[in-house]
Amino acid sequence: MPEPTPLETAHQMLAQAEQITANIRQNEQAILTMTDDELSAFKSDLEVAYAKIEAALTQTKTLLAVRRPDNT
């Protein structure tokens, strides 16, 4: 099976982000009962994921600027 295209990967990431958001909403009470260490690890994991997505967005913006220098 071929590797997913960058667009397909972006769609998968969006679906995962939507699922994470829904899970957080559905599990608010469970999250509130987490220990400080668990909550800290949860927050840290989300921050790492966010940073990686932000880096991908920055790289994509750079590629778009190279491809269309007049539209920056």
Backbone atoms as SQL, in Angstrom:
CREATE TABLE atoms (id INTEGER PRIMARY KEY, chain TEXT, resi INTEGER, resn TEXT, atom TEXT, x REAL, y REAL, z REAL);
INSERT INTO atoms VALUES
  (1, 'A', 1, 'MET', 'N', 0.843, -1.174, 0.000),
  (2, 'A', 1, 'MET', 'CA', 0.000, 0.000, 0.000),
  (3, 'A', 1, 'MET', 'C', 0.892, 1.243, 0.000),
  (4, 'A', 2, 'PRO', 'N', 0.608, 2.210, -0.860),
  (5, 'A', 2, 'PRO', 'CA', 1.474, 3.393, -0.953),
  (6, 'A', 2, 'PRO', 'C', 1.366, 4.284, 0.285),
  (7, 'A', 3, 'GLU', 'N', 2.413, 5.042, 0.501),
  (8, 'A', 3, 'GLU', 'CA', 2.425, 6.006, 1.607),
  (9, 'A', 3, 'GLU', 'C', 1.347, 7.061, 1.357),
  (10, 'A', 4, 'PRO', 'N', 0.718, 7.563, 2.422),
  (11, 'A', 4, 'PRO', 'CA', -0.279, 8.621, 2.219),
  (12, 'A', 4, 'PRO', 'C', 0.389, 9.904, 1.727),
  (13, 'A', 5, 'THR', 'N', -0.345, 10.666, 0.946),
  (14, 'A', 5, 'THR', 'CA', 0.165, 11.955, 0.481),
  (15, 'A', 5, 'THR', 'C', 0.156, 12.934, 1.657),
  (16, 'A', 6, 'PRO', 'N', 0.889, 14.047, 1.541),
  (17, 'A', 6, 'PRO', 'CA', 0.832, 15.041, 2.616),
  (18, 'A', 6, 'PRO', 'C', -0.597, 15.530, 2.890),
  (19, 'A', 7, 'LEU', 'N', -1.400, 15.665, 1.849),
  (20, 'A', 7, 'LEU', 'CA', -2.783, 16.094, 2.047),
  (21, 'A', 7, 'LEU', 'C', -3.576, 15.042, 2.814),
  (22, 'A', 8, 'GLU', 'N', -3.389, 13.782, 2.465),
  (23, 'A', 8, 'GLU', 'CA', -4.074, 12.702, 3.186),
  (24, 'A', 8, 'GLU', 'C', -3.639, 12.667, 4.651),
  (25, 'A', 9, 'THR', 'N', -2.355, 12.880, 4.878),
  (26, 'A', 9, 'THR', 'CA', -1.843, 12.915, 6.246),
  (27, 'A', 9, 'THR', 'C', -2.471, 14.072, 7.023),
  (28, 'A', 10, 'ALA', 'N', -2.598, 15.229, 6.376),
  (29, 'A', 10, 'ALA', 'CA', -3.221, 16.384, 7.031),
  (30, 'A', 10, 'ALA', 'C', -4.673, 16.087, 7.385),
  (31, 'A', 11, 'HIS', 'N', -5.383, 15.418, 6.489),
  (32, 'A', 11, 'HIS', 'CA', -6.775, 15.048, 6.778),
  (33, 'A', 11, 'HIS', 'C', -6.839, 14.080, 7.963),
  (34, 'A', 12, 'GLN', 'N', -5.900, 13.147, 8.017),
  (35, 'A', 12, 'GLN', 'CA', -5.856, 12.195, 9.134),
  (36, 'A', 12, 'GLN', 'C', -5.568, 12.924, 10.447),
  (37, 'A', 13, 'MET', 'N', -4.638, 13.882, 10.397),
  (38, 'A', 13, 'MET', 'CA', -4.294, 14.645, 11.596),
  (39, 'A', 13, 'MET', 'C', -5.484, 15.466, 12.074),
  (40, 'A', 14, 'LEU', 'N', -6.227, 16.048, 11.142),
  (41, 'A', 14, 'LEU', 'CA', -7.413, 16.814, 11.512),
  (42, 'A', 14, 'LEU', 'C', -8.439, 15.912, 12.191),
  (43, 'A', 15, 'ALA', 'N', -8.650, 14.743, 11.622),
  (44, 'A', 15, 'ALA', 'CA', -9.598, 13.794, 12.216),
  (45, 'A', 15, 'ALA', 'C', -9.147, 13.394, 13.620),
  (46, 'A', 16, 'GLN', 'N', -7.843, 13.178, 13.792),
  (47, 'A', 16, 'GLN', 'CA', -7.324, 12.817, 15.113),
  (48, 'A', 16, 'GLN', 'C', -7.506, 13.967, 16.102),
  (49, 'A', 17, 'ALA', 'N', -7.248, 15.195, 15.655),
  (50, 'A', 17, 'ALA', 'CA', -7.414, 16.357, 16.534),
  (51, 'A', 17, 'ALA', 'C', -8.870, 16.517, 16.955),
  (52, 'A', 18, 'GLU', 'N', -9.775, 16.309, 16.008),
  (53, 'A', 18, 'GLU', 'CA', -11.199, 16.390, 16.338),
  (54, 'A', 18, 'GLU', 'C', -11.586, 15.300, 17.336),
  (55, 'A', 19, 'GLN', 'N', -11.018, 14.112, 17.176),
  (56, 'A', 19, 'GLN', 'CA', -11.319, 13.013, 18.096),
  (57, 'A', 19, 'GLN', 'C', -10.761, 13.297, 19.489),
  (58, 'A', 20, 'ILE', 'N', -9.557, 13.848, 19.546),
  (59, 'A', 20, 'ILE', 'CA', -8.955, 14.201, 20.835),
  (60, 'A', 20, 'ILE', 'C', -9.827, 15.230, 21.550),
  (61, 'A', 21, 'THR', 'N', -10.263, 16.253, 20.816),
  (62, 'A', 21, 'THR', 'CA', -11.123, 17.279, 21.403),
  (63, 'A', 21, 'THR', 'C', -12.416, 16.676, 21.931),
  (64, 'A', 22, 'ALA', 'N', -13.022, 15.806, 21.140),
  (65, 'A', 22, 'ALA', 'CA', -14.264, 15.146, 21.573),
  (66, 'A', 22, 'ALA', 'C', -14.016, 14.282, 22.807),
  (67, 'A', 23, 'ASN', 'N', -12.904, 13.559, 22.821),
  (68, 'A', 23, 'ASN', 'CA', -12.577, 12.706, 23.971),
  (69, 'A', 23, 'ASN', 'C', -12.370, 13.529, 25.237),
  (70, 'A', 24, 'ILE', 'N', -11.722, 14.672, 25.092),
  (71, 'A', 24, 'ILE', 'CA', -11.499, 15.534, 26.258),
  (72, 'A', 24, 'ILE', 'C', -12.841, 16.011, 26.800),
  (73, 'A', 25, 'ARG', 'N', -13.717, 16.434, 25.903),
  (74, 'A', 25, 'ARG', 'CA', -15.043, 16.894, 26.343),
  (75, 'A', 25, 'ARG', 'C', -15.814, 15.773, 27.038),
  (76, 'A', 26, 'GLN', 'N', -15.749, 14.573, 26.471),
  (77, 'A', 26, 'GLN', 'CA', -16.492, 13.440, 27.034),
  (78, 'A', 26, 'GLN', 'C', -15.903, 12.960, 28.357),
  (79, 'A', 27, 'ASN', 'N', -14.627, 13.219, 28.555),
  (80, 'A', 27, 'ASN', 'CA', -13.941, 12.684, 29.734),
  (81, 'A', 27, 'ASN', 'C', -13.471, 13.770, 30.693),
  (82, 'A', 28, 'GLU', 'N', -14.180, 14.893, 30.711),
  (83, 'A', 28, 'GLU', 'CA', -13.769, 15.995, 31.579),
  (84, 'A', 28, 'GLU', 'C', -13.653, 15.561, 33.036),
  (85, 'A', 29, 'GLN', 'N', -14.606, 14.791, 33.510),
  (86, 'A', 29, 'GLN', 'CA', -14.575, 14.360, 34.911),
  (87, 'A', 29, 'GLN', 'C', -13.361, 13.474, 35.190),
  (88, 'A', 30, 'ALA', 'N', -13.048, 12.581, 34.262),
  (89, 'A', 30, 'ALA', 'CA', -11.874, 11.719, 34.438),
  (90, 'A', 30, 'ALA', 'C', -10.597, 12.553, 34.437),
  (91, 'A', 31, 'ILE', 'N', -10.551, 13.553, 33.576),
  (92, 'A', 31, 'ILE', 'CA', -9.373, 14.421, 33.521),
  (93, 'A', 31, 'ILE', 'C', -9.237, 15.197, 34.827),
  (94, 'A', 32, 'LEU', 'N', -10.367, 15.665, 35.362),
  (95, 'A', 32, 'LEU', 'CA', -10.328, 16.409, 36.621),
  (96, 'A', 32, 'LEU', 'C', -9.854, 15.555, 37.790),
  (97, 'A', 33, 'THR', 'N', -10.017, 14.240, 37.698),
  (98, 'A', 33, 'THR', 'CA', -9.579, 13.364, 38.789),
  (99, 'A', 33, 'THR', 'C', -8.143, 12.869, 38.609),
  (100, 'A', 34, 'MET', 'N', -7.483, 13.282, 37.531),
  (101, 'A', 34, 'MET', 'CA', -6.084, 12.877, 37.320),
  (102, 'A', 34, 'MET', 'C', -5.211, 13.465, 38.422),
  (103, 'A', 35, 'THR', 'N', -4.147, 12.754, 38.710),
  (104, 'A', 35, 'THR', 'CA', -3.157, 13.295, 39.643),
  (105, 'A', 35, 'THR', 'C', -2.430, 14.445, 38.953),
  (106, 'A', 36, 'ASP', 'N', -1.724, 15.230, 39.734),
  (107, 'A', 36, 'ASP', 'CA', -0.950, 16.331, 39.156),
  (108, 'A', 36, 'ASP', 'C', 0.060, 15.816, 38.139),
  (109, 'A', 37, 'ASP', 'N', 0.709, 14.696, 38.448),
  (110, 'A', 37, 'ASP', 'CA', 1.695, 14.129, 37.525),
  (111, 'A', 37, 'ASP', 'C', 1.042, 13.666, 36.227),
  (112, 'A', 38, 'GLU', 'N', -0.112, 13.014, 36.338),
  (113, 'A', 38, 'GLU', 'CA', -0.823, 12.556, 35.139),
  (114, 'A', 38, 'GLU', 'C', -1.280, 13.741, 34.290),
  (115, 'A', 39, 'LEU', 'N', -1.813, 14.752, 34.953),
  (116, 'A', 39, 'LEU', 'CA', -2.284, 15.928, 34.237),
  (117, 'A', 39, 'LEU', 'C', -1.124, 16.675, 33.592),
  (118, 'A', 40, 'SER', 'N', -0.013, 16.730, 34.273),
  (119, 'A', 40, 'SER', 'CA', 1.176, 17.369, 33.724),
  (120, 'A', 40, 'SER', 'C', 1.678, 16.620, 32.488),
  (121, 'A', 41, 'ALA', 'N', 1.700, 15.294, 32.553),
  (122, 'A', 41, 'ALA', 'CA', 2.129, 14.483, 31.407),
  (123, 'A', 41, 'ALA', 'C', 1.158, 14.640, 30.241),
  (124, 'A', 42, 'PHE', 'N', -0.134, 14.656, 30.527),
  (125, 'A', 42, 'PHE', 'CA', -1.170, 14.849, 29.509),
  (126, 'A', 42, 'PHE', 'C', -0.975, 16.188, 28.808),
  (127, 'A', 43, 'LYS', 'N', -0.799, 17.239, 29.594),
  (128, 'A', 43, 'LYS', 'CA', -0.582, 18.584, 29.061),
  (129, 'A', 43, 'LYS', 'C', 0.694, 18.634, 28.232),
  (130, 'A', 44, 'SER', 'N', 1.741, 18.011, 28.729),
  (131, 'A', 44, 'SER', 'CA', 3.017, 17.991, 28.020),
  (132, 'A', 44, 'SER', 'C', 2.891, 17.296, 26.667),
  (133, 'A', 45, 'ASP', 'N', 2.205, 16.164, 26.635),
  (134, 'A', 45, 'ASP', 'CA', 2.007, 15.447, 25.371),
  (135, 'A', 45, 'ASP', 'C', 1.244, 16.302, 24.368),
  (136, 'A', 46, 'LEU', 'N', 0.208, 16.994, 24.832),
  (137, 'A', 46, 'LEU', 'CA', -0.554, 17.863, 23.938),
  (138, 'A', 46, 'LEU', 'C', 0.303, 19.022, 23.436),
  (139, 'A', 47, 'GLU', 'N', 1.149, 19.567, 24.305),
  (140, 'A', 47, 'GLU', 'CA', 2.031, 20.663, 23.898),
  (141, 'A', 47, 'GLU', 'C', 3.040, 20.209, 22.851),
  (142, 'A', 48, 'VAL', 'N', 3.579, 19.008, 23.005),
  (143, 'A', 48, 'VAL', 'CA', 4.526, 18.467, 22.024),
  (144, 'A', 48, 'VAL', 'C', 3.826, 18.267, 20.682),
  (145, 'A', 49, 'ALA', 'N', 2.626, 17.702, 20.718),
  (146, 'A', 49, 'ALA', 'CA', 1.865, 17.496, 19.481),
  (147, 'A', 49, 'ALA', 'C', 1.585, 18.834, 18.807),
  (148, 'A', 50, 'TYR', 'N', 1.195, 19.828, 19.586),
  (149, 'A', 50, 'TYR', 'CA', 0.913, 21.158, 19.053),
  (150, 'A', 50, 'TYR', 'C', 2.166, 21.762, 18.417),
  (151, 'A', 51, 'ALA', 'N', 3.300, 21.629, 19.074),
  (152, 'A', 51, 'ALA', 'CA', 4.550, 22.171, 18.540),
  (153, 'A', 51, 'ALA', 'C', 4.920, 21.510, 17.214),
  (154, 'A', 52, 'LYS', 'N', 4.705, 20.210, 17.114),
  (155, 'A', 52, 'LYS', 'CA', 5.016, 19.507, 15.868),
  (156, 'A', 52, 'LYS', 'C', 4.091, 19.958, 14.741),
  (157, 'A', 53, 'ILE', 'N', 2.823, 20.152, 15.058),
  (158, 'A', 53, 'ILE', 'CA', 1.880, 20.635, 14.048),
  (159, 'A', 53, 'ILE', 'C', 2.239, 22.060, 13.639),
  (160, 'A', 54, 'GLU', 'N', 2.612, 22.878, 14.597),
  (161, 'A', 54, 'GLU', 'CA', 3.008, 24.248, 14.304),
  (162, 'A', 54, 'GLU', 'C', 4.238, 24.273, 13.390),
  (163, 'A', 55, 'ALA', 'N', 5.186, 23.376, 13.622),
  (164, 'A', 55, 'ALA', 'CA', 6.371, 23.283, 12.770),
  (165, 'A', 55, 'ALA', 'C', 5.980, 22.868, 11.351),
  (166, 'A', 56, 'ALA', 'N', 5.046, 21.939, 11.235),
  (167, 'A', 56, 'ALA', 'CA', 4.578, 21.513, 9.912),
  (168, 'A', 56, 'ALA', 'C', 3.890, 22.665, 9.189),
  (169, 'A', 57, 'LEU', 'N', 3.116, 23.465, 9.915),
  (170, 'A', 57, 'LEU', 'CA', 2.463, 24.624, 9.306),
  (171, 'A', 57, 'LEU', 'C', 3.488, 25.646, 8.828),
  (172, 'A', 58, 'THR', 'N', 4.501, 25.883, 9.630),
  (173, 'A', 58, 'THR', 'CA', 5.553, 26.816, 9.249),
  (174, 'A', 58, 'THR', 'C', 6.272, 26.336, 7.997),
  (175, 'A', 59, 'GLN', 'N', 6.590, 25.055, 7.942),
  (176, 'A', 59, 'GLN', 'CA', 7.255, 24.496, 6.770),
  (177, 'A', 59, 'GLN', 'C', 6.363, 24.623, 5.539),
  (178, 'A', 60, 'THR', 'N', 5.068, 24.370, 5.692),
  (179, 'A', 60, 'THR', 'CA', 4.135, 24.486, 4.574),
  (180, 'A', 60, 'THR', 'C', 4.041, 25.928, 4.093),
  (181, 'A', 61, 'LYS', 'N', 3.994, 26.882, 5.011),
  (182, 'A', 61, 'LYS', 'CA', 3.964, 28.296, 4.630),
  (183, 'A', 61, 'LYS', 'C', 5.222, 28.671, 3.861),
  (184, 'A', 62, 'THR', 'N', 6.363, 28.152, 4.295),
  (185, 'A', 62, 'THR', 'CA', 7.619, 28.414, 3.596),
  (186, 'A', 62, 'THR', 'C', 7.576, 27.850, 2.185),
  (187, 'A', 63, 'LEU', 'N', 7.084, 26.626, 2.045),
  (188, 'A', 63, 'LEU', 'CA', 6.985, 26.014, 0.718),
  (189, 'A', 63, 'LEU', 'C', 6.044, 26.803, -0.187),
  (190, 'A', 64, 'LEU', 'N', 4.943, 27.270, 0.364),
  (191, 'A', 64, 'LEU', 'CA', 4.016, 28.083, -0.426),
  (192, 'A', 64, 'LEU', 'C', 4.656, 29.400, -0.846),
  (193, 'A', 65, 'ALA', 'N', 5.426, 30.002, 0.033),
  (194, 'A', 65, 'ALA', 'CA', 6.101, 31.256, -0.294),
  (195, 'A', 65, 'ALA', 'C', 7.128, 31.054, -1.397),
  (196, 'A', 66, 'VAL', 'N', 7.828, 29.931, -1.370),
  (197, 'A', 66, 'VAL', 'CA', 8.813, 29.632, -2.415),
  (198, 'A', 66, 'VAL', 'C', 8.103, 29.402, -3.744),
  (199, 'A', 67, 'ARG', 'N', 6.990, 28.707, -3.679),
  (200, 'A', 67, 'ARG', 'CA', 6.246, 28.377, -4.893),
  (201, 'A', 67, 'ARG', 'C', 5.556, 29.595, -5.487),
  (202, 'A', 68, 'ARG', 'N', 5.040, 30.466, -4.640),
  (203, 'A', 68, 'ARG', 'CA', 4.331, 31.664, -5.091),
  (204, 'A', 68, 'ARG', 'C', 4.883, 32.893, -4.368),
  (205, 'A', 69, 'PRO', 'N', 6.054, 33.358, -4.759),
  (206, 'A', 69, 'PRO', 'CA', 6.666, 34.473, -4.029),
  (207, 'A', 69, 'PRO', 'C', 5.839, 35.761, -4.072),
  (208, 'A', 70, 'ASP', 'N', 4.958, 35.917, -5.037),
  (209, 'A', 70, 'ASP', 'CA', 4.146, 37.133, -5.131),
  (210, 'A', 70, 'ASP', 'C', 2.976, 37.137, -4.158),
  (211, 'A', 71, 'ASN', 'N', 2.624, 35.979, -3.594),
  (212, 'A', 71, 'ASN', 'CA', 1.458, 35.867, -2.717),
  (213, 'A', 71, 'ASN', 'C', 1.828, 35.722, -1.247),
  (214, 'A', 72, 'THR', 'N', 2.900, 36.317, -0.791),
  (215, 'A', 72, 'THR', 'CA', 3.302, 36.178, 0.609),
  (216, 'A', 72, 'THR', 'C', 2.574, 37.141, 1.503);
